[in-house]
Amino acid sequence: VSDPAVALQVEVQAKYAGYLDRQQAEIERQRRHETLLIPAAFDFAAVPGLSAEVLQKLTRTRPDTVGQASRIAGVTPAAVSLLLVHLHRHGAELAA
């Protein structure tokens, strides 16, 4: 390639392609989890590892989906991960 700017762009894309692919996969995973339904009678206290603060916020707010839960102030990504693991183990279904 005779144009240095084009050569640099190709080099950067080749160097970071793996990172970008992983980031895109994470975005898709987050998008799928956004609509994961939380059953109406779900017992947040049954999720091992949730802090008292997160448990209180989830119990008080009663989010319908994991996406809603993730947007509650004070609910950490780690808490959302615990919630996802518990929901998947107990057969939660994706929203249509």
Secondary structure as UniProt FT lines:
FT   HELIX           4..34
FT   STRAND          36..37
FT   TURN            40..41
FT   HELIX           44..46
FT   TURN            48..49
FT   HELIX           52..61
FT   HELIX           66..70
FT   TURN            73..74
FT   HELIX           77..89
FT   TURN            90..91
//
